[in-house]
Amino acid sequence: MTNLKQYTVIASGKMRDVAFEKLDAAVNLLGWQKGGRVPAEQFDEWLAKADALFSTGNIKINEELLAKAPNLKVIAQASVGYDNIDIAACNARNIPVGNTPGVLVDAVADLAYALILDSARKIVLAYDHVKSGKWGENKPFGLATDLAHKTLGVVGMGDIGSAIAERAKASKMKIVYHNRNRRADDEALGATYVTFDELLAQADFIVIAVTLNPTTKGMFNKEAFAKMKDGARIVNISRGAVIDTEAMYEALLSGKLAHAAMDVTDPEPLPGDHKLLSLPNVTVTPHMASATTETRDAMALLTVDNILAGLEGKPMPAQVKAK
């Protein structure tokens, strides 16, 4: 086994304790456990001697950063998404990049399902109704809608999309989905493949679970909203930029969309005075889909395993494919 103590690994932010302890025991670790970003001057000093980078997702990894790290051999990020990383630039330097798919599937699917439920049953709005004293004043609240026998459209039927569909079937929902390619196991999933336009026209609820890339950025635009059922509900646990925020705002304001529930936004973080938050038919959570103790520990440990494997010249357990 390679003596990994010869390698210097740096972290861009605070790591989970279990990951810090495991990595610190294996390598020369320059960690930052104070929270937030490492001060720029300090981080530049670390980059100059770094063999590997543990990214908490709080920095852009681009040509400028890579030029400051001439010895960099491995990058691993504690997230599934990696739109902050210039993969082509890393490939050009033969630097493998690791991420953390798989370990957060259930946590993300749980939150997506919760947002679907909230968009139907007005749970957050009902809490605000009670908190404001309107319940005690016997003021009307309004009726919600059932999930049973409604159609859920899943855009991006990967592992997370499939897990969301399983949860939705427990509510007796019909599942349709759209992917770049039809899945061979869709019959076993109890889901029907449709085109994107067919999904927009059929779905009562739409959940977005695609990755952000040039083909998905802004895919939910003014034209897409116009093709949806009147009163459709949309849930986004993908990336904020998949939705044209202005177009969604107009669709919510007009009633074309009955509700939008989002764990991701564009811009992100969403300012507290953003006009979306002035609407009663919007629920926003602060990008917290993977934010459980168990899942964040698992993500951090997989990131450590990606780094250690990369430094030993072995395949990473979870490596981003070259583009």
Secondary structure, 3 states (H helix, E strand, C coil): CCCHHHCEEEECCCCCHHHHHHHHHHCEEECCCCCCCCCHHHHHHHHHHCCEEEECCCCCECHHHHHCCCCCCEEEECCCCCCCECHHHHHHCCCCEECCCCCCHHHHHHHHHHHHHHHHHCHHHHHHHHHCCCCCCCCCCCCCCCCCCCEEEEECCCHHHHHHHHHHHCCCCEEEEECCCCCCCHHHHCEEECCHHHHHHHCCEEEECCCCCCCCCCCECHHHHHHCCCCEEEEECCCHHHECHHHHHHHHHHCCEEEEEECCCCCCCCCCCCHHHHCCCEEECCCCCCCCHHHHHHHHHHHHHHHHHHHCCCCCCCECCCC
